[in-house]
Amino acid sequence: MNFKYLVGAAAVVVGMPMLVNGCSSDPLGALCCKDFTVGADMTNVDFGVDASVKGQFAALAQASGDLSGAASDMLTEVGNSCRAIAIDLGATDAEQSAAEAKDAQASVGEWCSLASAKITASLGGVKLTIKAEAPKCEASFKAEASCQGSCSVDGKCDVNATPPTCEGGKLEVSCSGKCDVTATAPKISCKGSCTGKCEGSCVAQGGVQCNGTCEGTCTGNTAAGTASGKCEGTCNGKCSVTAPGVQCTGQCDGQCDAACEATPGSASVQCDGSCSAKATPISCKGGTLKASCQVDAKCDANCKASAQAKAECTPGQLTIDGTGGDKIQAVIDTLKLNLPRLLLAIKVRGEAVVNATGSISGSLNVIVDPGKLGVKGSACLVSIGEALVQATGNAKVAVEGGGKVTASAGVN
């Protein structure tokens, strides 16, 4: 994995010693940046830069902060996985103490080297057959849409008045009013009260015609002939699969052929139809999120990088086959537990780091103009650079350390 662009980007912005020294000597002074915070939402922060680069700078700060957070998570996850594998395969107390005594990056490198060596020694030349599914991730479209709002060319994009679209797919939103069907979408996804017919699961205390598992009381025929298991009658509770063409008087979670409204006690409804009030994007299913306002391309790229860096992911399924004695089985057992998380960290998070690297590098060519940054913006750019330096080191150690372990296990 190539980190040269991120290293170059970081080098540009940390080459301002007078600002760093000023911040160090007076932490509360004007030369200190207190607004750049890793893990925070910085899309609406005023960094004191010229209006012409305000949106770009905010998106750059957000992408840098999210990249830093993703790289830190990578390092932690890889370190935990390598440590668990090494200990499971017999790391001695002395070996463990040596690894723990180092700083964070060096410790992870030591644990992964130790885990790799233990795998190789335990296998003794035996080859395992490993099949790993790709992790499943869902990017934070809410964060991306909010970020895109600050990227408009004129700086006046209102994402509520002109919400983004889902090109080639369906945009699911949290609607503070009600969602309705349209001529082109006669059925909509609905997590709320469906005024028409619901196809999916339904929670209805008043009863709903059910053709699936009933979590409650079933009146009618069941698979076992009793009021349990699959219900083919009226379910007073939650029905996993509603009967065809039935109305759900409670909470519908599926497809609705009419309006989808908030249930009593709820302020909003989740749907992909036409929202009558404020709509907050949740996900773009099967398509690409596109801003409705005219946005700066580099700024938009940073927004996408931020969303990917903050994606929620679940490890893929893993199958391992191999024959041998207790040592081989010990390797199989620990890899089944720890390899999915390791692959998630170095593959998915690593890709997010590379994508963010490209967008950040491209943005710096436009933003690094002292005449447009001002005192506060320049100070914050130094903080961004320092975070990028740390992120580069964390990501590099995580990828290289995790790579040693996967190579020892025979995973490409």
ChimeraX attribute file (.defattr): number of C-alpha atoms within 10 A of each C-alpha:
attribute: neighborCount
match mode: 1-to-1
recipient: residues
	/A:1	12
	/A:2	9
	/A:3	15
	/A:4	11
	/A:5	17
	/A:6	22
	/A:7	18
	/A:8	14
	/A:9	21
	/A:10	26
	/A:11	16
	/A:12	16
	/A:13	21
	/A:14	20
	/A:15	12
	/A:16	15
	/A:17	11
	/A:18	11
	/A:19	22
	/A:20	18
	/A:21	13
	/A:22	16
	/A:23	17
	/A:24	13
	/A:25	11
	/A:26	11
	/A:27	13
	/A:28	12
	/A:29	12
	/A:30	14
	/A:31	22
	/A:32	24
	/A:33	24
	/A:34	15
	/A:35	16
	/A:36	23
	/A:37	18
	/A:38	19
	/A:39	15
	/A:40	12
	/A:41	17
	/A:42	21
	/A:43	25
	/A:44	15
	/A:45	15
	/A:46	14
	/A:47	25
	/A:48	16
	/A:49	21
	/A:50	15
	/A:51	13
	/A:52	13
	/A:53	21
	/A:54	24
	/A:55	30
	/A:56	31
	/A:57	33
	/A:58	26
	/A:59	31
	/A:60	32
	/A:61	29
	/A:62	30
	/A:63	33
	/A:64	31
	/A:65	26
	/A:66	27
	/A:67	33
	/A:68	27
	/A:69	19
	/A:70	27
	/A:71	30
	/A:72	20
	/A:73	17
	/A:74	30
	/A:75	27
	/A:76	18
	/A:77	22
	/A:78	31
	/A:79	24
	/A:80	17
	/A:81	26
	/A:82	28
	/A:83	24
	/A:84	19
	/A:85	27
	/A:86	24
	/A:87	18
	/A:88	16
	/A:89	21
	/A:90	13
	/A:91	19
	/A:92	11
	/A:93	9
	/A:94	9
	/A:95	15
	/A:96	17
	/A:97	11
	/A:98	13
	/A:99	20
	/A:100	16
	/A:101	10
	/A:102	13
	/A:103	10
	/A:104	16
	/A:105	20
	/A:106	15
	/A:107	19
	/A:108	28
	/A:109	25
	/A:110	22
	/A:111	30
	/A:112	31
	/A:113	21
	/A:114	24
	/A:115	29
	/A:116	23
	/A:117	17
	/A:118	22
	/A:119	25
	/A:120	17
	/A:121	14
	/A:122	18
	/A:123	21
	/A:124	11
	/A:125	8
	/A:126	13
	/A:127	14
	/A:128	17
	/A:129	13
	/A:130	17
	/A:131	12
	/A:132	15
	/A:133	12
	/A:134	16
	/A:135	17
	/A:136	13
	/A:137	16
	/A:138	15
	/A:139	20
	/A:140	20
	/A:141	27
	/A:142	17
	/A:143	20
	/A:144	28
	/A:145	26
	/A:146	22
	/A:147	30
	/A:148	32
	/A:149	28
	/A:150	28
	/A:151	31
	/A:152	22
	/A:153	18
	/A:154	14
	/A:155	19
	/A:156	11
	/A:157	20
	/A:158	15
	/A:159	21
	/A:160	14
	/A:161	11
	/A:162	12
	/A:163	20
	/A:164	23
	/A:165	19
	/A:166	19
	/A:167	15
	/A:168	12
	/A:169	13
	/A:170	20
	/A:171	24
	/A:172	23
	/A:173	24
	/A:174	23
	/A:175	25
	/A:176	19
	/A:177	16
	/A:178	24
	/A:179	29
	/A:180	24
	/A:181	19
	/A:182	13
	/A:183	6
	/A:184	6
	/A:185	12
	/A:186	13
	/A:187	21
	/A:188	25
	/A:189	25
	/A:190	30
	/A:191	24
	/A:192	29
	/A:193	25
	/A:194	32
	/A:195	18
	/A:196	17
	/A:197	21
	/A:198	31
	/A:199	25
	/A:200	21
	/A:201	24
	/A:202	32
	/A:203	25
	/A:204	19
	/A:205	15
	/A:206	12
	/A:207	22
	/A:208	25
	/A:209	25
	/A:210	28
	/A:211	21
	/A:212	22
	/A:213	21
	/A:214	29
	/A:215	17
	/A:216	18
	/A:217	17
	/A:218	26
	/A:219	18
	/A:220	15
	/A:221	16
	/A:222	19
	/A:223	13
	/A:224	10
	/A:225	12
	/A:226	13
	/A:227	19
	/A:228	17
	/A:229	15
	/A:230	22
	/A:231	30
	/A:232	22
	/A:233	21
	/A:234	21
	/A:235	30
	/A:236	21
	/A:237	19
	/A:238	24
	/A:239	29
	/A:240	21
	/A:241	21
	/A:242	31
	/A:243	21
	/A:244	13
	/A:245	13
	/A:246	14
	/A:247	21
	/A:248	27
	/A:249	21
	/A:250	21
	/A:251	23
	/A:252	30
	/A:253	23
	/A:254	20
	/A:255	22
	/A:256	30
	/A:257	22
	/A:258	20
	/A:259	22
	/A:260	33
	/A:261	27
	/A:262	21
	/A:263	17
	/A:264	11
	/A:265	6
	/A:266	10
	/A:267	12
	/A:268	22
	/A:269	23
	/A:270	25
	/A:271	31
	/A:272	28
	/A:273	26
	/A:274	19
	/A:275	23
	/A:276	12
	/A:277	15
	/A:278	17
	/A:279	24
	/A:280	23
	/A:281	28
	/A:282	20
	/A:283	22
	/A:284	25
	/A:285	16
	/A:286	12
	/A:287	14
	/A:288	16
	/A:289	23
	/A:290	18
	/A:291	24
	/A:292	18
	/A:293	21
	/A:294	15
	/A:295	21
	/A:296	18
	/A:297	15
	/A:298	20
	/A:299	28
	/A:300	26
	/A:301	24
	/A:302	33
	/A:303	31
	/A:304	26
	/A:305	30
	/A:306	32
	/A:307	26
	/A:308	28
	/A:309	29
	/A:310	24
	/A:311	19
	/A:312	12
	/A:313	16
	/A:314	14
	/A:315	19
	/A:316	16
	/A:317	12
	/A:318	15
	/A:319	12
	/A:320	14
	/A:321	11
	/A:322	15
	/A:323	12
	/A:324	9
	/A:325	10
	/A:326	10
	/A:327	15
	/A:328	20
	/A:329	16
	/A:330	18
	/A:331	23
	/A:332	22
	/A:333	15
	/A:334	18
	/A:335	25
	/A:336	16
	/A:337	14
	/A:338	18
	/A:339	25
	/A:340	20
	/A:341	22
	/A:342	26
	/A:343	26
	/A:344	22
	/A:345	28
	/A:346	27
	/A:347	18
	/A:348	21
	/A:349	25
	/A:350	22
	/A:351	15
	/A:352	23
	/A:353	30
	/A:354	20
	/A:355	19
	/A:356	28
	/A:357	26
	/A:358	18
	/A:359	25
	/A:360	27
	/A:361	20
	/A:362	18
	/A:363	20
	/A:364	19
	/A:365	11
	/A:366	12
	/A:367	20
	/A:368	17
	/A:369	12
	/A:370	11
	/A:371	11
	/A:372	17
	/A:373	22
	/A:374	14
	/A:375	19
	/A:376	19
	/A:377	24
	/A:378	25
	/A:379	27
	/A:380	25
	/A:381	28
	/A:382	24
	/A:383	26
	/A:384	25
	/A:385	24
	/A:386	18
	/A:387	21
	/A:388	27
	/A:389	19
	/A:390	15
	/A:391	27
	/A:392	24
	/A:393	16
	/A:394	23
	/A:395	28
	/A:396	20
	/A:397	24
	/A:398	29
	/A:399	23
	/A:400	15
	/A:401	26
	/A:402	31
	/A:403	22
	/A:404	18
	/A:405	28
	/A:406	20
	/A:407	13
	/A:408	18
	/A:409	22
	/A:410	12
	/A:411	15
	/A:412	8
